[in-house]
Amino acid sequence: MAPVPEILLVDDDPSLCASLQSTLGLQGFAVEAFESAETFIARAGPREPACLIIDYRLPGMDGLRLL
């Protein structure tokens, strides 16, 4: 069985994160959300995600700097 593609989501809007997790989860993706760039750096660890979705306007470190 093929591994489930993973999407890492970095956004400070909880309702947007919940919506994307639900929608993308229904499409067969494993989605993990992070509320800030700093949280992503601290918790994500090395991995090979299928996709990163990063909000540009994050509090603290912005999305472009994270990328």
Secondary structure, 3 states (H helix, E strand, C coil): CCCCCEEEEECCCHHHHHHHHHHHHHCCCEEEEECCHHHHHHHCCCCCCCEEEECCCCCCCCHHHHC
